[in-house]
Amino acid sequence: MNFRLILALDLLDGSVVHAKRGEREKYEPIHLFSSIVRSSDPVHVIDAIKPDEVYIADLNRLMGTGDNKGIMNALRNKTKKTRITVEYGIKKKEDLKEAAKAEIADNFILGTETASMELIDEVSESDIFDIDISVSVDLINREVLTGDKRMKIDPLLLIKELNEYPIRDVIVLELDRVGTKSGIDFNFLARAVAVSEHDVLCGGGVRNCEDVRKMAEMGVKGALVATTIHDVSIPASLLRL
């Protein structure tokens, strides 16, 4: 099965935290929840799980309370064989330049929470970025989380509009399902796959290996997972295939 299981790491004040429903003020250190790590230190978590691919969300950047660039530099230097994708709360082209120059990731996210269609336009038309870009369509109650009027449309229409851009993949990130194991709306996800010319990745609500099998069968190319790894609903070994 050619399906990308990607370990999700949410970084807050230098520690990995357990994300749940996007309620960031309630996030707690991951080791208080996890059955497989004894520390919330990001290097320890990566060493313990050894994923082939990791998605890192810098929550301090997203919340405007600093950044975790130093930690991500340390992870990059220690885990050169691990493919790293970073959500860095990018709002403007200068943010992307800064992150790319720091070489903290192989792939950067332009998330609807902080980015705009204007920024996606700018980045797509620029030849200065020799890096991979993905777009995260961030959803709460099936509405796009954004401050950009051009993005305040039906999420499926937005996903279809992204076909015009040379991005690596589209992440359908249902923030209100993150950390809940509440299940996936397979009908909605299938519709997203149908309208997208890019690879579609799922974030939020994944419960078990059966969910992974169903997503793979409908054409989803990968999923962000954290809760199901830490409570061993999905074996960590599947992150290393």
Residue frames as qw, qx, qy, qz and C-alpha x, y, z in Angstrom:
[[0.000, 0.888, 0.459, 0.000, 0.00, 0.00, 0.00],
 [0.440, 0.262, 0.006, 0.859, 1.57, 3.26, -1.16],
 [0.316, -0.849, -0.333, -0.261, 0.21, 5.45, 1.63],
 [0.332, 0.432, -0.403, 0.735, 2.15, 8.09, 3.58],
 [0.586, -0.709, -0.389, 0.060, 1.67, 7.88, 7.34],
 [0.320, 0.572, -0.211, 0.726, 3.18, 11.10, 8.67],
 [0.485, -0.457, -0.565, 0.485, 3.90, 11.67, 12.36],
 [0.033, -0.832, -0.169, -0.528, 2.45, 14.99, 13.51],
 [0.537, -0.254, -0.421, 0.686, 4.45, 16.95, 16.10],
 [0.091, -0.900, -0.234, -0.356, 2.93, 20.06, 17.65],
 [0.573, 0.022, -0.349, 0.741, 5.63, 22.23, 19.23],
 [0.256, -0.881, -0.185, -0.351, 4.81, 24.72, 21.98],
 [0.336, -0.860, 0.344, -0.172, 7.53, 26.44, 24.00],
 [0.120, 0.606, -0.787, 0.006, 10.07, 23.85, 22.91],
 [0.385, -0.079, 0.888, -0.240, 8.03, 20.77, 23.85],
 [0.271, -0.143, -0.797, -0.521, 5.82, 18.35, 21.94],
 [0.390, 0.047, 0.500, -0.772, 2.22, 18.72, 23.08],
 [0.198, 0.321, 0.922, 0.086, -0.93, 16.65, 22.63],
 [0.208, 0.036, -0.220, -0.952, -3.15, 18.60, 20.26],
 [0.081, 0.416, 0.900, -0.101, -6.91, 18.29, 20.65],
 [0.160, 0.792, 0.589, 0.003, -9.70, 20.09, 18.76],
 [0.348, 0.595, 0.098, 0.717, -7.48, 23.10, 18.05],
 [0.447, -0.868, -0.136, -0.168, -7.94, 24.31, 21.66],
 [0.621, 0.465, -0.400, 0.489, -4.30, 25.31, 22.03],
 [0.231, -0.637, 0.390, -0.624, -4.62, 26.81, 25.51],
 [0.855, -0.314, 0.242, -0.335, -5.51, 23.31, 26.77],
 [0.813, 0.389, -0.426, 0.078, -2.67, 21.39, 25.12],
 [0.681, -0.652, 0.330, -0.046, -0.51, 19.34, 27.52],
 [0.025, -0.613, 0.767, 0.189, 2.95, 17.74, 27.15],
 [0.747, 0.198, -0.502, -0.389, 2.72, 14.60, 25.04],
 [0.334, 0.208, -0.882, 0.258, 4.42, 12.31, 27.58],
 [0.369, -0.023, 0.584, -0.723, 1.43, 12.77, 29.94],
 [0.775, 0.280, 0.065, -0.562, -0.72, 11.08, 27.30],
 [0.595, 0.501, -0.590, -0.219, 1.64, 8.82, 25.39],
 [0.943, -0.250, 0.202, -0.088, 2.21, 5.10, 25.90],
 [0.896, 0.284, 0.038, 0.340, 5.45, 5.12, 23.90],
 [0.398, 0.568, -0.245, 0.677, 7.50, 8.17, 24.96],
 [0.576, -0.526, -0.481, 0.400, 8.66, 9.16, 28.43],
 [0.260, -0.457, -0.037, 0.850, 9.56, 12.77, 27.60],
 [0.407, 0.825, 0.372, -0.123, 8.07, 15.59, 25.57],
 [0.212, -0.652, 0.427, 0.589, 11.47, 16.67, 24.30],
 [0.703, 0.587, -0.087, -0.391, 11.18, 16.72, 20.47],
 [0.291, 0.570, -0.764, -0.079, 14.51, 14.97, 19.91],
 [0.319, -0.133, 0.890, -0.297, 13.48, 12.18, 22.32],
 [0.697, 0.380, 0.379, -0.476, 10.11, 11.77, 20.57],
 [0.626, 0.629, -0.364, -0.283, 11.75, 11.46, 17.15],
 [0.088, 0.478, -0.869, 0.091, 14.41, 9.07, 18.51],
 [0.462, -0.010, 0.792, -0.399, 11.75, 6.89, 20.13],
 [0.700, 0.474, 0.372, -0.384, 9.38, 6.70, 17.16],
 [0.353, -0.303, 0.670, 0.579, 11.83, 7.00, 14.23],
 [0.599, 0.636, 0.410, -0.261, 9.33, 8.11, 11.56],
 [0.582, 0.225, 0.456, 0.634, 10.25, 8.30, 7.89],
 [0.070, 0.514, 0.293, 0.803, 8.26, 11.52, 7.59],
 [0.253, -0.512, -0.589, 0.572, 7.20, 14.13, 10.13],
 [0.008, 0.733, 0.323, 0.599, 4.89, 17.16, 10.06],
 [0.396, -0.286, -0.459, 0.742, 5.81, 19.85, 12.58],
 [0.070, -0.840, -0.358, -0.403, 3.45, 22.65, 13.57],
 [0.349, 0.067, -0.372, 0.858, 5.18, 25.57, 15.30],
 [0.220, -0.743, -0.631, -0.030, 2.32, 26.61, 17.57],
 [0.324, -0.607, -0.147, 0.711, 4.21, 29.61, 18.93],
 [0.123, -0.068, 0.453, 0.880, 4.48, 31.00, 15.41],
 [0.145, -0.485, -0.743, -0.439, 0.81, 30.31, 14.77],
 [0.360, -0.761, -0.515, 0.160, -0.16, 32.01, 18.04],
 [0.208, 0.834, -0.053, 0.508, 2.27, 34.92, 17.64],
 [0.624, -0.764, 0.145, -0.078, 4.22, 34.07, 20.81],
 [0.318, -0.660, 0.645, 0.219, 7.69, 33.41, 19.39],
 [0.781, 0.410, -0.394, -0.258, 9.00, 30.43, 17.47],
 [0.857, -0.341, 0.386, 0.025, 10.70, 27.04, 17.80],
 [0.635, 0.714, -0.291, -0.038, 13.23, 27.52, 15.02],
 [0.072, -0.655, 0.733, -0.170, 16.16, 26.50, 17.23],
 [0.687, -0.088, 0.677, -0.248, 14.47, 23.22, 18.12],
 [0.825, 0.511, 0.179, -0.163, 13.66, 22.54, 14.48],
 [0.351, 0.777, -0.522, 0.012, 17.26, 23.24, 13.48],
 [0.336, -0.445, 0.806, -0.198, 18.37, 20.66, 16.04],
 [0.790, 0.200, 0.527, -0.239, 15.85, 18.14, 14.68],
 [0.680, 0.708, -0.129, -0.143, 16.95, 18.81, 11.10],
 [0.154, 0.722, -0.670, 0.082, 20.61, 18.29, 11.98],
 [0.433, -0.291, 0.815, -0.252, 19.92, 15.10, 13.93],
 [0.649, 0.290, 0.683, -0.166, 17.40, 13.48, 11.60],
 [0.116, 0.504, -0.461, -0.721, 18.72, 14.07, 8.10],
 [0.017, -0.048, -0.934, -0.354, 17.04, 10.91, 6.76],
 [0.122, 0.576, 0.745, -0.312, 13.61, 11.99, 8.00],
 [0.117, 0.457, 0.423, 0.774, 11.56, 14.09, 5.62],
 [0.139, -0.455, -0.523, 0.707, 10.34, 17.16, 7.50],
 [0.003, 0.622, 0.471, 0.625, 7.32, 19.30, 6.63],
 [0.239, -0.268, -0.475, 0.804, 6.79, 22.45, 8.69],
 [0.086, -0.824, -0.466, -0.310, 3.75, 24.61, 9.36],
 [0.479, -0.079, -0.240, 0.841, 5.51, 27.84, 10.34],
 [0.001, -0.790, -0.453, 0.413, 2.58, 30.24, 10.42],
 [0.364, -0.012, 0.373, 0.853, 3.71, 31.87, 7.17],
 [0.199, 0.772, 0.437, -0.416, 1.86, 35.11, 6.48],
 [0.346, 0.889, -0.138, -0.266, 4.08, 36.79, 3.87],
 [0.827, 0.489, -0.230, 0.156, 6.83, 35.99, 1.42],
 [0.089, 0.720, -0.553, 0.410, 9.51, 37.23, 3.83],
 [0.728, -0.374, 0.466, -0.337, 8.41, 34.60, 6.38],
 [0.968, 0.228, 0.108, -0.003, 8.94, 31.89, 3.79],
 [0.513, 0.711, -0.369, 0.309, 12.33, 33.31, 2.81],
 [0.290, -0.660, 0.560, -0.409, 13.40, 33.28, 6.47],
 [0.863, -0.172, 0.413, -0.234, 12.25, 29.70, 7.00],
 [0.891, 0.444, -0.038, 0.089, 13.81, 28.47, 3.75],
 [0.288, 0.764, -0.463, 0.344, 17.13, 30.17, 4.55],
 [0.492, -0.545, 0.570, -0.368, 17.17, 28.47, 7.96],
 [0.505, 0.256, -0.800, -0.197, 16.85, 25.09, 6.19],
 [0.407, -0.196, 0.693, -0.562, 14.56, 23.74, 8.89],
 [0.722, 0.258, 0.551, -0.330, 12.46, 21.62, 6.52],
 [0.322, 0.025, 0.774, 0.544, 12.18, 19.87, 3.18],
 [0.065, -0.527, -0.671, -0.518, 8.66, 21.11, 2.65],
 [0.016, 0.108, 0.383, -0.917, 6.77, 24.16, 3.93],
 [0.044, 0.601, 0.798, 0.003, 3.06, 24.60, 4.55],
 [0.136, -0.154, -0.063, -0.977, 1.01, 27.59, 3.53],
 [0.069, -0.403, -0.881, 0.237, -1.94, 27.16, 5.87],
 [0.065, -0.665, -0.473, -0.574, -5.22, 28.98, 5.38],
 [0.480, -0.733, -0.394, 0.278, -5.15, 30.04, 9.04],
 [0.366, -0.683, 0.080, 0.627, -2.29, 32.46, 8.37],
 [0.307, -0.088, 0.567, 0.759, -1.63, 32.55, 4.62],
 [0.440, 0.600, 0.203, -0.637, -3.69, 34.10, 1.81],
 [0.765, 0.500, 0.381, 0.138, -4.45, 33.47, -1.84],
 [0.249, 0.949, -0.195, 0.023, -2.35, 36.52, -2.63],
 [0.380, -0.662, 0.643, 0.063, 0.63, 34.86, -0.94],
 [0.764, 0.096, 0.628, 0.108, 0.03, 31.60, -2.83],
 [0.572, 0.808, 0.133, 0.053, -0.08, 33.67, -6.03],
 [0.007, -0.916, 0.401, 0.009, 3.22, 35.37, -5.15],
 [0.553, -0.441, 0.703, 0.072, 5.02, 32.18, -4.23],
 [0.780, 0.332, 0.527, 0.063, 3.75, 30.34, -7.31],
 [0.511, 0.851, 0.056, 0.104, 4.95, 33.09, -9.63],
 [0.196, -0.869, 0.453, 0.041, 8.35, 33.41, -7.97],
 [0.876, 0.328, -0.337, 0.111, 11.42, 31.50, -9.16],
 [0.052, 0.682, -0.572, 0.454, 13.45, 32.18, -6.02],
 [0.668, -0.351, 0.511, -0.412, 12.04, 29.32, -3.97],
 [0.540, 0.299, -0.769, -0.166, 13.69, 26.01, -4.79],
 [0.176, -0.087, 0.843, -0.500, 11.58, 24.28, -2.15],
 [0.213, -0.368, -0.858, -0.287, 8.41, 22.22, -1.95],
 [0.283, -0.071, 0.268, -0.918, 5.21, 23.98, -0.89],
 [0.161, -0.395, -0.899, -0.104, 1.99, 22.37, 0.31],
 [0.309, -0.352, -0.007, -0.884, -1.29, 24.05, 1.23],
 [0.106, -0.235, -0.894, 0.367, -3.21, 23.14, 4.36],
 [0.362, -0.452, -0.364, -0.730, -6.94, 23.79, 4.12],
 [0.101, -0.010, -0.757, 0.645, -7.64, 24.33, 7.81],
 [0.430, -0.414, -0.535, -0.598, -11.24, 23.60, 8.77],
 [0.086, 0.066, 0.741, -0.662, -13.42, 24.07, 11.83],
 [0.479, 0.439, 0.597, -0.470, -17.00, 22.78, 11.59],
 [0.600, 0.393, 0.601, 0.353, -16.33, 22.26, 7.87],
 [0.220, 0.970, 0.102, 0.022, -15.65, 25.97, 7.32],
 [0.687, 0.394, -0.172, 0.586, -12.28, 27.28, 6.14],
 [0.498, -0.753, -0.144, 0.405, -10.33, 28.89, 8.99],
 [0.526, 0.273, 0.217, 0.776, -8.96, 32.04, 7.38],
 [0.062, -0.693, -0.237, 0.678, -8.84, 35.80, 7.53],
 [0.075, -0.223, 0.551, 0.801, -8.67, 36.06, 3.73],
 [0.591, 0.381, 0.225, -0.675, -11.92, 36.88, 1.93],
 [0.540, 0.434, -0.583, -0.425, -10.78, 34.95, -1.16],
 [0.242, 0.148, -0.952, 0.112, -10.50, 31.80, 0.94],
 [0.363, 0.121, 0.634, -0.672, -13.83, 32.20, 2.74],
 [0.636, 0.199, -0.409, -0.624, -15.58, 29.88, 0.33],
 [0.967, -0.101, 0.064, -0.226, -16.79, 26.30, 0.34],
 [0.488, -0.593, 0.610, 0.195, -13.71, 24.17, 1.16],
 [0.739, 0.220, 0.594, 0.229, -14.26, 21.93, -1.88],
 [0.436, 0.882, 0.135, 0.115, -14.30, 25.00, -4.14],
 [0.188, -0.890, 0.409, 0.077, -11.06, 26.18, -2.53],
 [0.678, -0.258, 0.655, 0.212, -9.45, 22.76, -3.03],
 [0.675, 0.551, 0.444, 0.209, -10.51, 22.86, -6.68],
 [0.187, 0.980, -0.070, 0.021, -9.12, 26.39, -7.08],
 [0.463, -0.698, 0.512, 0.190, -5.74, 25.16, -5.81],
 [0.844, 0.245, 0.423, 0.219, -5.45, 23.00, -8.94],
 [0.438, 0.882, 0.010, 0.175, -4.13, 26.12, -10.68],
 [0.180, -0.881, 0.424, -0.110, -1.02, 26.21, -8.49],
 [0.709, 0.371, -0.586, 0.126, 2.22, 24.17, -8.59],
 [0.460, -0.585, 0.501, -0.441, 2.01, 22.89, -5.03],
 [0.108, 0.287, -0.951, 0.029, 3.13, 19.49, -3.76],
 [0.275, -0.358, -0.890, -0.060, -0.08, 18.38, -2.05],
 [0.375, -0.499, -0.052, -0.779, -3.19, 19.58, -0.21],
 [0.189, -0.077, -0.864, 0.460, -3.78, 18.78, 3.45],
 [0.473, -0.545, -0.376, -0.581, -7.42, 18.64, 4.50],
 [0.302, 0.070, -0.697, 0.646, -6.96, 19.46, 8.17],
 [0.483, -0.636, -0.419, -0.431, -10.12, 19.24, 10.28],
 [0.130, 0.433, -0.556, 0.698, -8.89, 20.97, 13.43],
 [0.615, -0.324, 0.258, -0.671, -12.01, 20.14, 15.44],
 [0.975, -0.014, -0.169, -0.145, -11.29, 16.42, 14.89],
 [0.454, 0.549, -0.597, 0.369, -7.58, 16.57, 15.77],
 [0.042, 0.309, -0.769, 0.558, -6.69, 14.45, 18.79],
 [0.627, -0.092, 0.288, -0.718, -10.24, 13.17, 19.22],
 [0.073, -0.052, 0.982, 0.166, -10.26, 9.87, 17.29],
 [0.485, 0.356, 0.409, -0.686, -13.80, 10.90, 16.39],
 [0.639, 0.352, 0.664, 0.164, -13.55, 9.38, 12.95],
 [0.132, -0.226, 0.440, 0.859, -13.29, 10.70, 9.42],
 [0.590, 0.560, 0.266, -0.517, -16.05, 11.99, 7.17],
 [0.521, -0.079, 0.717, 0.456, -15.16, 9.65, 4.33],
 [0.417, 0.727, 0.531, 0.124, -17.80, 11.12, 2.04],
 [0.026, 0.980, -0.054, -0.187, -16.34, 14.62, 2.33],
 [0.421, -0.579, 0.582, 0.387, -12.81, 13.30, 1.94],
 [0.578, 0.254, 0.704, 0.325, -13.78, 11.36, -1.20],
 [0.314, 0.895, 0.314, 0.044, -15.26, 14.56, -2.66],
 [0.195, -0.883, 0.305, 0.299, -12.02, 16.40, -1.90],
 [0.533, -0.228, 0.707, 0.405, -10.03, 13.71, -3.72],
 [0.522, 0.560, 0.618, 0.181, -12.43, 13.92, -6.67],
 [0.224, 0.963, 0.148, 0.012, -11.98, 17.67, -7.19],
 [0.314, -0.828, 0.383, 0.262, -8.25, 17.87, -6.48],
 [0.787, 0.559, -0.252, 0.077, -5.52, 17.36, -9.06],
 [0.077, 0.640, -0.663, 0.381, -2.98, 17.32, -6.23],
 [0.502, -0.109, -0.829, 0.221, -2.32, 14.52, -3.76],
 [0.494, -0.638, -0.048, -0.589, -4.73, 14.86, -0.83],
 [0.372, 0.081, -0.785, 0.490, -3.58, 14.22, 2.73],
 [0.529, -0.654, -0.429, -0.330, -5.93, 13.89, 5.71],
 [0.234, 0.221, -0.595, 0.737, -5.47, 15.45, 9.13],
 [0.385, -0.156, 0.382, -0.826, -7.74, 14.92, 12.13],
 [0.795, -0.021, 0.132, -0.592, -9.96, 12.09, 13.35],
 [0.627, 0.307, -0.709, -0.102, -7.91, 9.05, 12.27],
 [0.768, -0.450, 0.227, -0.395, -8.77, 6.14, 14.59],
 [0.766, -0.255, 0.589, 0.039, -7.04, 2.99, 13.44],
 [0.260, -0.254, 0.765, 0.532, -5.56, 0.93, 10.60],
 [0.351, 0.529, 0.768, 0.086, -9.02, 0.34, 9.13],
 [0.157, 0.906, 0.146, -0.364, -9.38, 4.10, 8.59],
 [0.163, -0.611, 0.568, 0.527, -6.01, 4.08, 6.84],
 [0.362, 0.115, 0.870, 0.313, -7.12, 1.22, 4.59],
 [0.305, 0.752, 0.576, -0.097, -10.34, 3.03, 3.64],
 [0.041, 0.878, -0.118, -0.462, -8.50, 6.27, 2.86],
 [0.256, -0.390, 0.731, 0.498, -5.98, 4.46, 0.68],
 [0.377, 0.353, 0.837, 0.179, -8.77, 2.72, -1.24],
 [0.251, 0.863, 0.417, -0.137, -10.52, 6.03, -2.01],
 [0.580, 0.625, 0.085, 0.515, -7.34, 7.66, -3.31],
 [0.324, -0.930, 0.158, -0.068, -6.16, 9.67, -0.29],
 [0.686, 0.525, -0.415, 0.284, -2.36, 9.64, -0.44],
 [0.463, 0.126, -0.624, 0.617, -1.49, 10.06, 3.23],
 [0.488, -0.767, -0.338, -0.242, -2.53, 11.10, 6.74],
 [0.055, 0.565, -0.509, 0.647, -1.14, 13.06, 9.66],
 [0.785, -0.407, -0.457, -0.096, -1.23, 10.91, 12.79],
 [0.065, 0.525, -0.571, 0.628, -0.28, 11.51, 16.41],
 [0.635, -0.307, 0.382, -0.598, -2.92, 10.40, 18.94],
 [0.967, 0.092, -0.051, -0.233, -3.31, 6.97, 17.30],
 [0.641, 0.443, -0.535, 0.327, 0.45, 6.46, 17.42],
 [0.039, -0.470, 0.589, -0.656, 0.85, 7.50, 21.05],
 [0.694, -0.185, 0.437, -0.542, -2.02, 5.30, 22.26],
 [0.209, -0.259, 0.920, 0.204, -0.80, 2.46, 20.00],
 [0.695, 0.443, 0.395, -0.406, -4.03, 2.20, 17.96],
 [0.747, 0.645, -0.156, 0.030, -1.70, 2.31, 14.95],
 [0.857, -0.294, 0.072, 0.417, 1.73, 0.65, 15.40],
 [0.098, -0.875, 0.253, 0.401, 4.64, 3.11, 15.20],
 [0.541, -0.179, 0.693, 0.440, 6.37, 0.61, 12.91],
 [0.489, 0.647, 0.559, 0.171, 3.96, 1.65, 10.12],
 [0.052, 0.972, -0.048, -0.224, 5.62, 5.06, 10.11],
 [0.278, -0.646, 0.627, 0.336, 8.80, 3.40, 8.92],
 [0.756, 0.281, 0.583, 0.098, 7.59, 1.55, 5.83]]
